[in-house]
Amino acid sequence: LDGRVVFVPGALPGERVAAAVIDQSVAVWRAELLEVLEPSEARVEPACPHVARCGGCDWMHIRRAERQALHQASVRHELEAAIGALAIEFAYHAPSDELGYRTRARWSIERNVRVGYRARRSRRVVEIDRCIVLRPELQTMSATLGQILAGSRGVGEATTAVGADARPVLEVRWKGSLDGGALARASALVDAGVIAGARLWPDGSSAALECGDARPVVAAPDGRPLPIVFDGFSQSSVAGGVLLASRVAGPIGHCSGRLVELFAGCGTLSLALAPLTESMLAVEQSAAAAEQLRRNLRAAGAAHVKVRVADANELALPKP
């Protein structure tokens, strides 16, 4: 627009649209899509009825093939902006499922226990009855959260994930008055097999109220269950995490020297790297994640891997 870049969420390359500029406070202006006047052949009807209001899925209106091409172009653009031109080809690993694959979600909870996602570029909560990009066992967790937190006064954030035996686990951090029966209702759901576990953090508490086994579980590189901590990082799909581990470890082969893994987390890559060397150091800043990493390494028989709790950005690499 007059030589200035304007971001228009929801528009596609080549389309002619009507849009209104809503933010001129930064170098790149932002606009709101009002109407698609000449649609791209790549435009499709989104599968989710909430997509226009929810701040979650940005590219659901793009046909799969074009979406993959745009993903690759975006990655190449970011890498070239950081390090210069790339004389490499990308391997694109498409998700096996377009829907029902994500293993975790972060929910926002407003007063009167309205559960949903934040609207795009807003603090407003959009209530969601079913999130179809989540694994089936997580899709209706907004209703479960509402059931547990009924009678509470305040606001909160909740994370839901897949736990033991493919049952949901949840963690709630609450600001305000948490209803006294919340833990009992969560415990009843654990006993009924609806969820595997829950952690509730009342306002001002230094410790969580827990029931069941509230640890999220992903897949280790060999496909076995791998427990992680709630604030630990993992890929958004089980298959994607396993594939990434194989692509990281594959080119390394046997390592005759010492292997150092930075930002190790709970071991989603560590367990693929450990068999490649007799000497390995895994560095992770979160003490909780590091402790779970130690447990996961012991369970895998990888006692030779040493775990250090430290900021990987500040670590002086050991020599040689």
C-alpha positions as CSV (number, residue, x, y, z in Angstrom):
1,L,0.0,0.0,0.0
2,D,1.8,3.1,-1.2
3,G,5.0,1.2,-1.1
4,R,4.5,-0.2,2.4
5,V,4.1,-3.8,3.4
6,V,0.7,-4.6,4.9
7,F,0.0,-8.0,6.5
8,V,-3.5,-9.2,5.8
9,P,-4.3,-12.4,7.8
10,G,-6.6,-14.7,5.9
11,A,-5.6,-13.5,2.4
12,L,-3.7,-15.6,-0.1
13,P,-1.0,-14.7,-2.7
14,G,-2.6,-13.6,-5.9
15,E,-6.0,-12.7,-4.4
16,R,-7.8,-9.4,-4.7
17,V,-9.4,-8.4,-1.4
18,A,-10.9,-5.6,0.5
19,A,-9.1,-4.9,3.7
20,A,-9.0,-2.2,6.4
21,V,-5.7,-1.1,8.0
22,I,-6.0,-1.5,11.8
23,D,-2.5,-1.1,13.0
24,Q,0.0,1.6,11.8
25,S,2.2,1.6,14.9
26,V,5.0,-0.5,13.5
27,A,7.0,-0.5,10.3
28,V,4.9,-3.3,8.8
29,W,1.2,-2.4,8.9
30,R,-1.6,-4.8,9.8
31,A,-5.0,-5.0,8.2
32,E,-8.2,-6.9,8.7
33,L,-9.7,-8.9,5.8
34,L,-13.2,-7.6,4.9
35,E,-14.0,-9.4,1.7
36,V,-12.4,-11.7,-0.8
37,L,-13.2,-10.1,-4.2
38,E,-11.2,-12.5,-6.4
39,P,-10.4,-15.8,-4.6
40,S,-7.3,-17.9,-5.3
41,E,-7.8,-21.4,-6.6
42,A,-5.9,-22.6,-3.5
43,R,-8.7,-21.3,-1.2
44,V,-10.9,-23.9,0.5
45,E,-13.7,-23.9,3.0
46,P,-12.1,-24.4,6.5
47,A,-13.1,-27.7,8.2
48,C,-13.6,-25.9,11.6
49,P,-16.6,-23.7,12.3
50,H,-14.6,-21.6,14.8
51,V,-11.8,-20.6,12.5
52,A,-13.0,-17.1,11.8
53,R,-13.3,-16.2,15.5
54,C,-10.5,-18.4,17.1
55,G,-6.9,-17.3,17.1
56,G,-5.5,-20.8,16.5
57,C,-5.4,-22.1,13.0
58,D,-4.1,-19.5,10.5
59,W,-3.8,-21.6,7.3
60,M,-6.9,-23.8,7.4
61,H,-8.4,-22.0,4.4
62,I,-5.5,-23.0,2.1
63,R,-5.5,-26.2,0.0
64,R,-3.0,-28.8,1.3
65,A,-0.5,-28.7,-1.6
66,E,-0.3,-24.9,-1.7
67,R,0.0,-24.8,2.1
68,Q,3.0,-27.1,2.0
69,A,4.6,-24.9,-0.7
70,L,4.0,-21.8,1.5
71,H,5.5,-23.6,4.5
72,Q,8.7,-24.3,2.6
73,A,8.9,-20.8,1.2
74,S,8.4,-19.4,4.7
75,V,11.2,-21.5,6.2
76,R,13.6,-20.7,3.4
77,H,12.8,-17.0,3.7
78,E,13.6,-17.0,7.4
79,L,16.8,-19.0,7.1
80,E,18.1,-16.9,4.2
81,A,17.3,-13.7,6.1
82,A,19.4,-15.1,9.0
83,I,22.4,-16.6,7.2
84,G,22.2,-15.8,3.5
85,A,21.3,-17.7,0.4
86,L,20.8,-21.5,0.8
87,A,22.0,-23.9,-1.9
88,I,20.0,-26.8,-0.5
89,E,16.7,-28.6,-1.1
90,F,14.1,-29.0,1.6
91,A,12.5,-32.4,2.5
92,Y,8.9,-31.7,3.4
93,H,7.4,-34.2,5.8
94,A,3.6,-33.8,5.6
95,P,1.5,-34.7,8.6
96,S,-0.2,-38.1,8.3
97,D,-3.5,-36.4,9.3
98,E,-4.7,-32.9,8.6
99,L,-6.9,-33.0,11.7
100,G,-6.9,-34.8,15.1
101,Y,-3.1,-34.9,15.5
102,R,-2.1,-32.3,18.1
103,T,-1.2,-33.7,21.5
104,R,-1.6,-30.6,23.6
105,A,-3.5,-27.4,23.9
106,R,-3.5,-24.3,26.1
107,W,-6.9,-23.0,27.1
108,S,-7.9,-19.6,28.6
109,I,-10.6,-19.4,31.2
110,E,-12.5,-16.2,31.9
111,R,-14.9,-15.4,34.7
112,N,-17.9,-17.6,35.1
113,V,-15.6,-20.4,33.8
114,R,-15.9,-19.7,30.1
115,V,-13.2,-21.9,28.5
116,G,-11.7,-21.4,25.1
117,Y,-8.9,-19.9,23.1
118,R,-7.8,-16.2,22.8
119,A,-9.2,-14.4,19.7
120,R,-6.5,-13.3,17.3
121,R,-4.5,-10.3,18.6
122,S,-6.9,-10.1,21.6
123,R,-7.3,-11.1,25.2
124,R,-11.0,-12.0,24.5
125,V,-11.8,-15.7,25.0
126,V,-13.6,-17.5,22.3
127,E,-15.5,-20.5,23.7
128,I,-14.8,-23.7,21.9
129,D,-17.0,-26.8,22.3
130,R,-14.7,-29.0,20.2
131,C,-11.2,-28.4,18.7
132,I,-10.9,-30.7,15.7
133,V,-7.1,-30.4,15.3
134,L,-6.5,-32.0,18.7
135,R,-6.2,-35.7,19.3
136,P,-9.8,-37.2,19.7
137,E,-9.3,-37.7,23.5
138,L,-8.5,-34.0,23.9
139,Q,-11.1,-32.4,21.6
140,T,-13.8,-31.8,24.2
141,M,-11.5,-31.0,27.2
142,S,-13.0,-27.5,27.4
143,A,-16.2,-29.1,28.8
144,T,-14.1,-31.2,31.2
145,L,-12.3,-28.1,32.5
146,G,-15.6,-26.4,33.0
147,Q,-16.9,-29.4,35.0
148,I,-13.9,-29.4,37.3
149,L,-13.8,-25.7,37.8
150,A,-17.5,-25.1,38.3
151,G,-18.1,-22.6,41.1
152,S,-14.7,-21.0,40.9
153,R,-14.3,-17.3,40.7
154,G,-11.5,-15.6,38.8
155,V,-9.5,-16.3,35.7
156,G,-7.0,-19.0,34.7
157,E,-4.9,-20.8,32.1
158,A,-5.0,-24.5,31.5
159,T,-2.9,-26.9,29.6
160,T,-4.2,-30.2,28.4
161,A,-2.2,-33.0,26.9
162,V,-2.2,-36.8,26.3
163,G,-1.0,-38.8,29.3
164,A,-0.7,-42.4,30.4
165,D,-2.8,-44.9,28.5
166,A,-3.8,-42.2,26.0
167,R,-6.0,-40.5,28.6
168,P,-6.0,-36.7,29.0
169,V,-4.0,-34.9,31.7
170,L,-4.4,-31.3,32.7
171,E,-2.8,-28.5,34.6
172,V,-4.7,-25.4,35.7
173,R,-3.1,-22.2,37.1
174,W,-5.8,-20.1,38.8
175,K,-6.0,-16.4,39.8
176,G,-8.9,-15.9,42.2
177,S,-11.0,-18.2,44.3
178,L,-10.7,-21.9,43.2
179,D,-13.8,-23.8,44.2
180,G,-13.2,-26.2,47.1
181,G,-14.6,-29.2,45.3
182,A,-12.4,-28.8,42.2
183,L,-9.8,-31.4,43.3
184,A,-12.5,-33.9,44.3
185,R,-14.2,-33.6,40.9
186,A,-10.9,-34.1,39.2
187,S,-10.2,-37.1,41.4
188,A,-13.5,-38.6,40.5
189,L,-12.7,-38.2,36.8
190,V,-9.4,-40.0,37.4
191,D,-11.2,-42.8,39.2
192,A,-13.7,-43.1,36.3
193,G,-10.9,-43.3,33.7
194,V,-11.9,-40.1,32.0
195,I,-8.5,-38.4,32.7
196,A,-5.2,-39.8,33.8
197,G,-4.3,-37.0,36.2
198,A,-4.6,-33.3,37.1
199,R,-2.6,-30.6,38.7
200,L,-4.4,-27.5,40.1
201,W,-2.4,-24.4,41.2
202,P,-4.6,-22.2,43.4
203,D,-3.9,-18.5,43.5
204,G,-0.7,-17.8,45.5
205,S,0.1,-21.5,46.1
206,S,3.7,-22.7,46.0
207,A,2.6,-26.3,45.4
208,A,0.0,-27.9,43.2
209,L,-3.0,-30.0,44.3
210,E,-2.5,-33.3,42.4
211,C,-4.5,-36.4,41.6
212,G,-3.6,-39.4,39.4
213,D,-0.5,-39.2,37.1
214,A,-0.6,-35.8,35.6
215,R,2.5,-36.2,33.4
216,P,2.1,-35.7,29.6
217,V,3.4,-38.7,27.6
218,V,4.9,-38.5,24.1
219,A,6.7,-41.1,22.1
220,A,10.4,-41.9,22.5
221,P,12.4,-42.4,19.3
222,D,11.7,-46.1,19.4
223,G,8.0,-45.5,19.9
224,R,7.8,-46.4,23.6
225,P,5.9,-44.0,26.0
226,L,8.1,-41.1,27.2
227,P,6.8,-39.0,30.1
228,I,7.6,-35.3,30.1
229,V,6.8,-32.3,32.3
230,F,3.9,-30.0,31.6
231,D,6.1,-27.0,30.7
232,G,8.5,-29.1,28.8
233,F,8.8,-28.8,25.0
234,S,7.6,-31.5,22.6
235,Q,6.5,-31.6,19.0
236,S,2.8,-31.1,18.4
237,S,2.3,-34.5,16.9
238,V,3.6,-37.9,18.1
239,A,4.6,-39.0,14.6
240,G,6.4,-35.7,14.0
241,G,8.5,-36.0,17.2
242,V,9.6,-39.6,16.3
243,L,10.5,-38.5,12.7
244,L,12.5,-35.5,13.9
245,A,14.5,-37.7,16.3
246,S,15.4,-40.0,13.5
247,R,16.4,-37.1,11.2
248,V,18.6,-35.6,13.9
249,A,20.4,-38.9,14.9
250,G,20.6,-40.4,11.4
251,P,23.3,-38.2,9.8
252,I,25.5,-38.3,13.0
253,G,26.1,-42.1,13.1
254,H,28.6,-43.3,15.6
255,C,30.3,-40.5,17.5
256,S,33.8,-41.3,18.7
257,G,34.1,-38.1,20.7
258,R,31.9,-36.4,23.3
259,L,28.4,-35.5,22.2
260,V,26.8,-32.4,23.8
261,E,23.0,-31.8,23.5
262,L,21.8,-28.3,24.4
263,F,18.2,-27.6,25.4
264,A,17.7,-31.3,26.0
265,G,14.3,-31.0,27.7
266,C,12.9,-34.4,28.9
267,G,14.8,-36.4,26.3
268,T,12.7,-36.5,23.1
269,L,16.0,-36.3,21.1
270,S,18.4,-37.5,23.9
271,L,17.2,-41.1,23.7
272,A,18.0,-41.1,19.9
273,L,21.4,-39.6,20.5
274,A,22.5,-41.7,23.5
275,P,23.2,-44.9,21.6
276,L,25.6,-43.1,19.2
277,T,28.3,-42.4,21.7
278,E,30.0,-43.6,24.9
279,S,30.2,-40.0,26.3
280,M,27.3,-37.5,26.2
281,L,26.3,-34.4,28.1
282,A,22.7,-33.2,28.0
283,V,22.1,-29.6,29.1
284,E,18.7,-28.4,30.3
285,Q,17.8,-25.2,32.3
286,S,14.6,-26.5,33.8
287,A,15.3,-28.5,37.0
288,A,12.0,-30.4,36.7
289,A,12.6,-31.3,33.0
290,A,16.2,-32.3,33.8
291,E,15.0,-34.6,36.6
292,Q,12.5,-36.3,34.3
293,L,15.2,-36.6,31.7
294,R,17.4,-38.5,34.2
295,R,14.5,-40.8,34.9
296,N,13.9,-41.4,31.2
297,L,17.6,-42.1,30.6
298,R,17.7,-44.6,33.5
299,A,14.6,-46.4,32.1
300,A,16.3,-46.6,28.7
301,G,19.6,-48.0,30.1
302,A,21.5,-44.9,29.1
303,A,23.4,-44.3,32.4
304,H,26.5,-43.0,30.5
305,V,24.6,-39.7,29.6
306,K,25.3,-37.0,32.1
307,V,22.6,-34.3,32.7
308,R,23.5,-30.8,33.7
309,V,21.1,-28.1,34.9
310,A,22.3,-25.0,33.2
311,D,21.4,-22.2,30.7
312,A,22.5,-23.6,27.3
313,N,22.9,-20.1,26.0
314,E,25.6,-19.4,28.5
315,L,27.3,-22.8,28.6
316,A,31.0,-23.0,27.7
317,L,31.3,-26.1,25.5
318,P,33.7,-28.7,27.0
319,K,37.0,-29.3,25.2
320,P,37.7,-31.2,23.1
